[in-house]
Every structure is written in structure tokens, then in C-alpha cells.
Amino acid sequence: DPELGRDVLQLVQCLRLVSDAVSGEMAYNMEKALEHVESPERAAELILETMLSDDNDNVIEDIQNKLQDVRNPTAAMMILLREMDLETDAEVGGDGHMMPGQTLNMRISLSQLYGSSAAVSLVCQAVCHMAMTRVHFCRDLLILQKLYLRFGDNVR
């Protein structure tokens, strides 16, 4: 759907603006709050308060202007969250189960691919990078949702 694709693009641009506006100190405060098992929603609310009070470059206004162009924010957010899902569909046979030969071949290929310590280190670094990217993305999306709730119908 081209209109939904446009909404997703607008939303990603808003997320980029949010990400750029979150300072290192704000990000650190959110990480500390999460480490202490505090509410992510409350931590995002505090970051948004800081962003609103320190908005010298009118970033919030830019975000609001872009949000006005998003017609279906819920569907766009659902698409972004679905794309962040790391599960992959394994090849299955006609009965819905993985074929035994494929499982063995996959194991052999993976053992050859990840057999060295350098490969294991590379995979660990990649997983760490993906996890951090996802955490930052979720943080920014939560802040954006809080902004939506704060401004309500003014954004639409």
C-alpha cells in the first residue's frame, strides 16, 4: 500500500529527529531507569519533558509537522515493530514441519561457518550491535508515542 509506505517513511523520519534530539545524558538516564526496573513509559515521559523544555532548535515542532502527514500512525508503527522481529521462517515441508535433511544440512553449514573463534566473535559483535539498535529504536518509538499522546488531536 503506497499510502501506508509513505506513513512508515514519515514515521521513520520522525524517529530520526527524536533520536538526534536525545542527548547522551538522556539516553544514560533511560538506561539507568531500565536497569533499576523502572517503568519505560515513565522514563520516556521524563525524556520528553526534557526535550520539550530544552527545545531551542524547534525539533518538537518539526516532529509535529511531520506527524501531521501520517494518516495511520498505528498501522505504520505495527509495520515497524513487525520488521524489527528477528525470528525467521524456517523452510518447512508440506506438513508444516522442517524436513530432516534440511536440519542436518543447516547444522553442518552453521558449524563450518561459525567454527572459528574469529567468526564467533564477529557474530557476538553483530548480535550486540543489533540489540543496541533495537533498544534505541524502541526507546525513540516510545518517546514518539508519548509525544502523540501529549499533543493528541493537534498532531492529526
Number of C-alpha atoms within 10 A of each C-alpha: 5 7 12 16 12 15 22 23 15 21 23 17 15 23 21 15 17 22 18 11 19 18 14 9 10 18 18 12 16 22 18 13 16 13 9 9 9 13 12 16 15 14 22 25 19 16 24 23 14 14 20 15 9 13 13 9 9 12 18 20 12 12 21 19 15 17 23 14 15 20 16 14 20 13 13 22 17 12 14 18 14 11 10 14 9 8 8 6 6 11 12 12 11 8 7 8 10 13 14 11 9 14 13 11 11 12 12 11 12 11 11 11 11 14 11 11 9 10 13 13 12 13 13 12 12 12 12 12 12 14 12 12 13 15 13 15 20 16 24 24 23 19 27 24 17 18 21 17 12 13 11 10 9 12 17 16
